[in-house]
Amino acid sequence: MAWRALILLLFSPFVVAQPAAEPLSVYQVVPQDVAVHAIYDGKIEAINRATVSAQTRGRIQEIGFDVDDYVNKDDVLVRMQDKEQRARVDSARAGLTEAEARLAQAEQDYTRTRDVYKKKLVARSKLDSATAERNASKSRVQAARAKLTEAQQQLEYTVVRAPYSGIVVKRHVEVGEIADIGKELMTGLSLEKLRVTVQVPQSRIAAIRDTCEAVIRVPGNQNQELKAQCTTVFPYADADSNSFRVRLNLPDGDHKLLPGMLVKAVFVVGHAQRLLVPTKALVYRSEVTAVYVVGKKDQVTMRQVRTGERYQQQTEIVAGLHGGERIALDPIVASMVLKKQHASKQ
């Protein structure tokens, strides 16, 4: 009989432990001093964008890359026929050899004349003539060396190399064309250093110029935010829009951003008092945003609110709440409390 009584006791509904109700955590809404932001559309562009041009005349012999190709720094973009330039190098080198030989002869003549002059066997004019010839020979050697250097430089110009790593965006020549000095060959841009260009209205330019810092947000990727520094605030406004152009350099690194992409530039333009609540306390029902307000005697009610800007883990409340009110931090627990309140009234 004793064991039957024990079984009845164990399975009796009056002794089964009931889970304790989870306590309702609340948050008192108070005004906070926060930064006031102004958000403008921006466009990413490459800092390094250049068009390489021919620095010597010649026929295009080889084109190493095409549009959309990636090139490394110092890769050969274009190679030109160099027969004429090599001939000039050979001619300049021969001229230098001849000038050096004449200088050596002039040095010998000067030394011999000077020694004879010391013995008073020749006139002063002979020494002056030998000295002048030696100096002239030195000048001719210098000129010949400069001519050789220039010829070698022109030969190097027949091979056009990439000034930096990047993407070819335009090709201006074809194989077989004659390229004169100044002829555009290729246009490219670097993906390593990027910046954002923003048009800022006249009413905000003074505040932005003071701090000149911004956070760059990428639409479609709310988690990606990059801090940027102003490099240039143009000192004149656009005639049509009365807006000022601002450039912001992006930090180095692979941010998966490309020239031409549209982004949002968030500037700090002041500070103000705002009502902020933890973002986790917000409830979303279809198109309605609400919070659970905890009133007197811990009575819970759901109230619709209108939200503003987000500040990290907090969200601004534009309408629907007042300073000093309390809200539930956990919407799930608050909804359970609200259901119990409704049930107790029935």
WOQUIQUI-V36029 format. One record per backbone hydrogen bond with DSSP energy under -0.5 kcal/mol. CO is the residue of the C=O (numbers start at 0). NH is the residue of the N-H. If there is no record, write none. Layout:
((CO & NH) (CO & NH))
//
This chain:
((0 & 4) (1 & 5) (2 & 6) (3 & 7) (4 & 8) (5 & 9) (6 & 10) (8 & 11) (11 & 14) (22 & 24) (24 & 328) (24 & 329) (26 & 28) (26 & 326) (27 & 29) (28 & 323) (29 & 275) (31 & 33) (31 & 273) (33 & 271) (34 & 36) (35 & 268) (35 & 269) (37 & 266) (39 & 264) (40 & 198) (41 & 262) (42 & 196) (43 & 259) (44 & 194) (46 & 48) (47 & 189) (49 & 51) (49 & 187) (51 & 184) (51 & 185) (53 & 181) (57 & 178) (58 & 80) (59 & 175) (61 & 63) (61 & 78) (65 & 68) (68 & 167) (70 & 165) (71 & 74) (74 & 76) (74 & 161) (76 & 63) (76 & 64) (77 & 159) (78 & 60) (78 & 61) (81 & 85) (82 & 86) (83 & 87) (84 & 88) (85 & 89) (86 & 90) (87 & 91) (88 & 92) (89 & 93) (90 & 94) (91 & 95) (92 & 96) (93 & 97) (94 & 98) (95 & 99) (96 & 100) (97 & 101) (98 & 102) (99 & 103) (100 & 104) (101 & 105) (102 & 106) (103 & 107) (104 & 108) (105 & 109) (106 & 110) (107 & 111) (108 & 112) (109 & 113) (110 & 114) (111 & 115) (112 & 116) (113 & 117) (114 & 118) (115 & 118) (115 & 120) (116 & 119) (122 & 125) (122 & 126) (123 & 127) (124 & 128) (125 & 129) (126 & 130) (127 & 131) (128 & 132) (129 & 133) (130 & 134) (131 & 135) (132 & 136) (133 & 137) (134 & 138) (135 & 139) (136 & 140) (137 & 141) (138 & 142) (139 & 143) (140 & 144) (141 & 145) (142 & 146) (143 & 147) (144 & 148) (145 & 149) (146 & 150) (147 & 151) (148 & 152) (149 & 153) (150 & 154) (151 & 155) (152 & 156) (154 & 157) (155 & 158) (157 & 79) (157 & 159) (158 & 160) (159 & 76) (159 & 77) (161 & 73) (165 & 70) (166 & 168) (166 & 188) (167 & 67) (169 & 186) (173 & 176) (176 & 59) (176 & 178) (177 & 179) (178 & 57) (179 & 182) (182 & 53) (184 & 171) (184 & 172) (185 & 51) (186 & 168) (186 & 169) (187 & 49) (188 & 166) (191 & 193) (192 & 46) (192 & 47) (193 & 249) (194 & 44) (195 & 247) (196 & 42) (197 & 199) (197 & 245) (199 & 243) (200 & 203) (200 & 204) (201 & 205) (203 & 207) (204 & 208) (205 & 209) (206 & 210) (207 & 211) (211 & 229) (212 & 267) (213 & 227) (214 & 216) (214 & 265) (215 & 225) (216 & 218) (216 & 263) (217 & 220) (220 & 217) (220 & 223) (222 & 224) (223 & 217) (225 & 215) (226 & 250) (227 & 213) (228 & 248) (231 & 233) (231 & 246) (235 & 244) (237 & 241) (241 & 201) (242 & 237) (243 & 199) (244 & 233) (245 & 197) (246 & 230) (246 & 231) (247 & 195) (248 & 228) (252 & 254) (257 & 260) (260 & 43) (262 & 41) (263 & 216) (263 & 265) (264 & 39) (264 & 266) (265 & 214) (266 & 37) (266 & 268) (269 & 35) (271 & 33) (273 & 31) (273 & 275) (274 & 316) (276 & 314) (277 & 280) (278 & 281) (279 & 330) (282 & 284) (282 & 289) (284 & 287) (287 & 284) (288 & 304) (289 & 282) (290 & 292) (290 & 302) (291 & 327) (292 & 294) (292 & 300) (293 & 325) (294 & 297) (295 & 298) (298 & 294) (300 & 292) (302 & 290) (304 & 306) (305 & 317) (305 & 318) (308 & 315) (310 & 313) (312 & 278) (313 & 310) (314 & 276) (315 & 307) (315 & 317) (318 & 305) (321 & 324) (324 & 28) (325 & 293) (326 & 26) (328 & 330) (329 & 333) (330 & 334) (331 & 335) (332 & 336) (333 & 337) (334 & 338) (335 & 339) (336 & 340) (337 & 341) (338 & 342) (339 & 343) (340 & 344) (341 & 345) (342 & 345))
//
